[in-house]
C-alpha cells in the first residue's frame, strides 16, 4: 500500500470546533517559565491568576471543615443545583455582605466559575448570536467561539482604567444578545465606577424596552468573582444594586475561588432569574461539572459563620494590597528614573496593570524588540520576570500593557524583582 495513503488513513480527524480552538497564550508563557525553572534558573513567575498555597493558604476553618466532611463520608453525588445548606449560606452572604436578595432556588453551585460562565453562554446564546465584551478580558473570546457566536470586541483605554463605557457599547447594542462584563476585572485589577456601571445598566434597560414582545432580551453576564478583594477606599458596584430592574436581565458569576484563595477547592456559583438558573442547572447536569460534595458541605458550614469569613478577608486584602502597592511604587520609581514603564494604581483583585513601552529598543546583542512577544521574552530572559501581555486577553498584538499577578509572590521578593527589571531596562538602547 502507498505510504502516503497509509499516512492519510491514519491521520486522526476531529471536530471543526476542536480543530480550530485557540490555545492559551498564558499556558505557552508558563511552559517557557517552567522550562527555565527546570534548568535551575531563578524566575519570578507573576503570570498565574492563582495563589501559592504556602503563601496564601485557604482559611484554616475551611480546611478543617473539608477534612471533617470527608471523614463523614460526604463523597457521593451532590444535589444537581448544589447542596441546600450551601445555597442558603450563599443567599445569606449575598444579602448581608453584598446587598443582593437571591433565594436559594435562584442560585446554582458548580465547580468554580469556569463551568458557570460556560453554562451562562449555553443557556443564553444561540448559534450566530452576538456577544459584546471588552478587551482585555479573560476568555470571553473562547466562550464565544465554543458557542459558535459572533464576537464584538470593545477595545478599552488606559485612561479609563481599561473599563468599558456605555458610549463604547452603544453603537453595537441593538445587535447584541449578551454583554459580558467583569468587575473587578481580570486582567487589570480595576473596577467600574458607580456612574459608569449605572450608565451601562440604563443602556441595557433602554434596549430591552425597545425590543418587541417575544424577542430575546439583551442579557448581562456580570462576573464579580473578585468583588470581595477591593483595596483601600475602592468600592465594588453591581448592576442589580444600582438598578433593581436589571435583576431579570442579569446573571452573576461568583464563588470562593479568589476571595478565599481557594482556586483548587472548586466552589463557584451563579445567581439570576429562576428560569435561567433552572435551565443552567439542566445543562450543568449533563456536563456533570458539580463542585465535590465534601467541599460544598464544608463551604456551607464555613460561610454560615460570617465573622470568621470577615476576619480572613481583612487579612487577605491587606496582604494583597501590600504586594500590589509595593509593585506600583516600584514601577513609579522606574518611571521617574526615565525608563519607559508605567502602572495603574491598584484597585482590586490580585493584579496590577503595568506597561513596558519597549518596542523599537535594541538589546545588547543588537536585536530590535519589534513585538510584544519580543518584550515578554526579553523580560523573562534578562529580568527573570514572567508577565502576561494584554494581547493574551484579546487586546491588539502591539499592546504595551501587561498583567502582573501577586498571588504567588512574597513581599520580600518585590525589591529584587524591581532591581532585576531595572538592570534589564538599563541594557536597552534606542
BAPAVEX-281399 format. One record per residue (C-alpha): x, y, z; residue in one letter; residue number from 1. Coordinates in steps of 0.05 Angstrom, whole numbers. Layout:
! BAPAVEX-281399
u|v|w|residuo|num
X|Y|Z|A|NUM
...
! end
This chain:
! BAPAVEX-281399
u|v|w|residuo|num
0|0|0|X|1
25|70|-16|X|2
59|105|43|X|3
21|170|31|X|4
-45|132|31|X|5
-28|98|97|X|6
-9|165|127|X|7
-74|197|105|X|8
-115|139|131|X|9
-80|142|199|X|10
-89|217|206|X|11
-137|230|263|X|12
-197|273|246|X|13
-230|315|300|X|14
-290|363|301|X|15
-283|431|268|X|16
-293|462|337|X|17
-234|423|366|X|18
-192|433|304|X|19
-197|509|306|X|20
-197|523|380|X|21
-142|571|401|X|22
-90|551|453|X|23
-77|593|514|X|24
-20|643|508|X|25
-15|643|584|X|26
-1|568|583|X|27
51|578|529|X|28
88|630|571|X|29
81|585|632|X|30
114|530|593|X|31
175|575|579|X|32
179|593|653|X|33
174|521|676|X|34
230|501|628|X|35
275|555|657|X|36
259|534|728|X|37
273|461|708|X|38
341|483|683|X|39
357|514|751|X|40
342|587|736|X|41
312|633|789|X|42
249|660|756|X|43
196|705|787|X|44
131|678|759|X|45
79|734|761|X|46
36|705|706|X|47
-11|660|744|X|48
-81|683|764|X|49
-74|638|824|X|50
-45|633|894|X|51
14|597|923|X|52
-19|558|979|X|53
44|563|1021|X|54
38|638|1018|X|55
-37|646|1014|X|56
-69|584|1046|X|57
-144|576|1049|X|58
-177|593|1116|X|59
-158|542|1170|X|60
-231|534|1189|X|61
-249|517|1117|X|62
-193|467|1111|X|63
-216|434|1176|X|64
-288|432|1152|X|65
-267|398|1087|X|66
-229|344|1123|X|67
-287|333|1170|X|68
-335|326|1111|X|69
-291|272|1080|X|70
-286|237|1148|X|71
-362|238|1149|X|72
-362|203|1081|X|73
-393|261|1043|X|74
-367|231|978|X|75
-428|214|936|X|76
-464|258|885|X|77
-485|327|909|X|78
-553|357|893|X|79
-555|377|819|X|80
-561|452|835|X|81
-517|449|897|X|82
-526|427|969|X|83
-585|463|1000|X|84
-544|486|1061|X|85
-492|517|1016|X|86
-543|553|972|X|87
-575|581|1035|X|88
-508|603|1062|X|89
-492|637|995|X|90
-560|671|996|X|91
-546|698|1066|X|92
-476|720|1046|X|93
-500|758|985|X|94
-554|793|1025|X|95
-513|810|1087|X|96
-447|829|1052|X|97
-468|846|981|X|98
-538|875|989|X|99
-566|826|938|X|100
-631|788|951|X|101
-628|719|917|X|102
-667|660|944|X|103
-632|592|946|X|104
-671|569|885|X|105
-642|628|846|X|106
-571|603|860|X|107
-533|548|823|X|108
-469|516|851|X|109
-415|490|804|X|110
-341|470|807|X|111
-315|541|802|X|112
-331|600|757|X|113
-309|568|691|X|114
-368|519|683|X|115
-415|574|707|X|116
-391|620|651|X|117
-395|564|600|X|118
-466|548|623|X|119
-488|620|621|X|120
-466|623|548|X|121
-501|557|532|X|122
-565|579|566|X|123
-570|649|535|X|124
-532|649|469|X|125
-555|613|405|X|126
-511|597|345|X|127
-499|661|307|X|128
-520|707|365|X|129
-476|767|381|X|130
-436|775|445|X|131
-405|841|465|X|132
-345|842|512|X|133
-287|889|526|X|134
-215|873|514|X|135
-172|860|552|X|136
-215|809|588|X|137
-209|736|607|X|138
-232|681|560|X|139
-294|715|530|X|140
-266|702|461|X|141
-261|627|475|X|142
-331|620|505|X|143
-360|658|446|X|144
-323|612|398|X|145
-347|550|435|X|146
-418|575|426|X|147
-409|589|352|X|148
-430|661|365|X|149
-406|727|337|X|150
-360|770|378|X|151
-358|846|382|X|152
-295|867|418|X|153
-293|935|453|X|154
-221|958|456|X|155
-216|995|522|X|156
-168|1051|540|X|157
-116|1060|595|X|158
-143|1129|612|X|159
-208|1094|631|X|160
-170|1041|671|X|161
-187|992|614|X|162
-261|990|636|X|163
-313|996|580|X|164
-362|1054|578|X|165
-434|1059|556|X|166
-413|1104|499|X|167
-366|1049|473|X|168
-421|996|478|X|169
-478|1038|450|X|170
-463|1032|375|X|171
-469|956|378|X|172
-524|948|429|X|173
-581|932|381|X|174
-542|874|351|X|175
-525|842|417|X|176
-556|783|454|X|177
-507|781|512|X|178
-459|832|543|X|179
-404|800|584|X|180
-373|845|637|X|181
-326|833|695|X|182
-311|877|755|X|183
-262|875|788|X|184
-232|860|720|X|185
-184|804|703|X|186
-131|821|678|X|187
-128|894|701|X|188
-149|893|774|X|189
-191|955|760|X|190
-265|967|775|X|191
-327|1002|748|X|192
-344|1069|778|X|193
-415|1075|803|X|194
-432|1125|747|X|195
-401|1083|691|X|196
-437|1019|710|X|197
-503|1056|721|X|198
-498|1085|650|X|199
-487|1015|621|X|200
-547|988|660|X|201
-590|1045|634|X|202
-567|1028|563|X|203
-587|955|572|X|204
-654|973|603|X|205
-670|1021|546|X|206
-652|969|494|X|207
-696|917|526|X|208
-753|967|529|X|209
-743|979|454|X|210
-746|905|436|X|211
-812|876|415|X|212
-851|824|455|X|213
-826|754|441|X|214
-756|779|421|X|215
-699|751|462|X|216
-677|802|514|X|217
-608|832|518|X|218
-576|797|577|X|219
-517|816|620|X|220
-467|766|649|X|221
-433|800|707|X|222
-371|765|732|X|223
-355|790|803|X|224
-311|733|826|X|225
-261|784|856|X|226
-313|830|888|X|227
-290|818|960|X|228
-218|837|943|X|229
-222|912|935|X|230
-165|954|963|X|231
-163|1020|1001|X|232
-225|1063|991|X|233
-246|1027|927|X|234
-318|1003|927|X|235
-349|947|886|X|236
-413|962|848|X|237
-460|913|815|X|238
-517|923|766|X|239
-577|900|807|X|240
-558|941|867|X|241
-553|1003|823|X|242
-615|988|780|X|243
-662|936|813|X|244
-699|927|746|X|245
-634|896|719|X|246
-649|834|760|X|247
-689|800|705|X|248
-633|810|654|X|249
-571|795|696|X|250
-535|731|713|X|251
-478|736|762|X|252
-414|695|765|X|253
-385|688|835|X|254
-352|639|884|X|255
-298|629|936|X|256
-240|616|887|X|257
-208|684|894|X|258
-235|714|959|X|259
-213|654|1000|X|260
-151|635|958|X|261
-189|571|943|X|262
-179|563|868|X|263
-168|488|875|X|264
-227|477|922|X|265
-273|488|862|X|266
-335|520|892|X|267
-369|573|849|X|268
-440|597|838|X|269
-486|635|793|X|270
-547|675|814|X|271
-601|703|769|X|272
-673|695|747|X|273
-701|628|768|X|274
-720|607|698|X|275
-649|618|673|X|276
-618|585|734|X|277
-663|524|724|X|278
-642|519|651|X|279
-569|526|671|X|280
-579|470|722|X|281
-606|425|667|X|282
-545|439|623|X|283
-497|430|681|X|284
-530|364|698|X|285
-507|336|631|X|286
-438|366|637|X|287
-430|340|708|X|288
-387|398|730|X|289
-411|397|802|X|290
-368|420|859|X|291
-348|360|902|X|292
-399|346|956|X|293
-349|348|1014|X|294
-325|417|992|X|295
-396|441|985|X|296
-415|417|1054|X|297
-352|448|1083|X|298
-362|515|1047|X|299
-434|518|1071|X|300
-412|508|1143|X|301
-356|558|1136|X|302
-400|613|1105|X|303
-452|603|1159|X|304
-404|638|1207|X|305
-392|705|1173|X|306
-348|730|1230|X|307
-291|683|1211|X|308
-303|699|1137|X|309
-296|774|1151|X|310
-233|764|1192|X|311
-200|724|1137|X|312
-217|775|1084|X|313
-189|832|1126|X|314
-122|798|1129|X|315
-126|775|1056|X|316
-140|844|1029|X|317
-82|875|1069|X|318
-32|823|1046|X|319
-51|830|973|X|320
-54|906|978|X|321
16|908|1008|X|322
43|870|949|X|323
6|909|895|X|324
24|976|926|X|325
96|953|932|X|326
99|936|858|X|327
63|1000|839|X|328
113|1043|878|X|329
170|1004|846|X|330
144|1018|776|X|331
134|1092|792|X|332
207|1094|815|X|333
229|1063|749|X|334
186|1113|711|X|335
218|1172|749|X|336
286|1144|731|X|337
268|1153|658|X|338
251|1082|638|X|339
192|1071|590|X|340
147|1037|641|X|341
84|1055|678|X|342
30|1025|722|X|343
-43|1038|741|X|344
-54|1046|815|X|345
-82|981|845|X|346
-157|979|857|X|347
-177|907|868|X|348
-165|832|856|X|349
-94|804|854|X|350
-70|841|792|X|351
-31|904|774|X|352
-34|934|705|X|353
37|951|683|X|354
66|979|619|X|355
131|965|583|X|356
134|1012|523|X|357
197|980|495|X|358
181|965|423|X|359
236|993|378|X|360
290|988|431|X|361
352|945|420|X|362
383|892|464|X|363
458|888|478|X|364
463|837|422|X|365
431|886|373|X|366
364|852|368|X|367
306|900|360|X|368
245|888|404|X|369
192|895|350|X|370
133|858|381|X|371
101|849|449|X|372
124|776|446|X|373
196|801|439|X|374
188|845|501|X|375
156|789|540|X|376
213|742|523|X|377
265|795|538|X|378
237|808|608|X|379
235|734|621|X|380
306|722|596|X|381
341|784|624|X|382
300|803|685|X|383
276|732|702|X|384
206|760|709|X|385
145|728|677|X|386
86|772|659|X|387
25|763|615|X|388
17|812|556|X|389
-52|840|545|X|390
-56|810|476|X|391
-66|744|512|X|392
-132|775|535|X|393
-155|797|467|X|394
-120|865|462|X|395
-82|883|398|X|396
-15|847|390|X|397
22|913|393|X|398
-6|930|462|X|399
48|952|511|X|400
8|933|573|X|401
15|872|618|X|402
-18|835|675|X|403
24|826|738|X|404
-5|776|788|X|405
14|780|861|X|406
-17|714|885|X|407
48|674|884|X|408
94|730|907|X|409
129|740|973|X|410
132|813|997|X|411
207|808|1008|X|412
217|789|934|X|413
189|855|908|X|414
254|896|914|X|415
293|841|878|X|416
241|839|822|X|417
244|914|813|X|418
320|911|814|X|419
321|857|761|X|420
275|898|717|X|421
319|959|726|X|422
381|920|705|X|423
346|892|644|X|424
319|960|623|X|425
388|992|631|X|426
415|945|578|X|427
368|970|524|X|428
385|1024|474|X|429
343|1067|428|X|430
! end
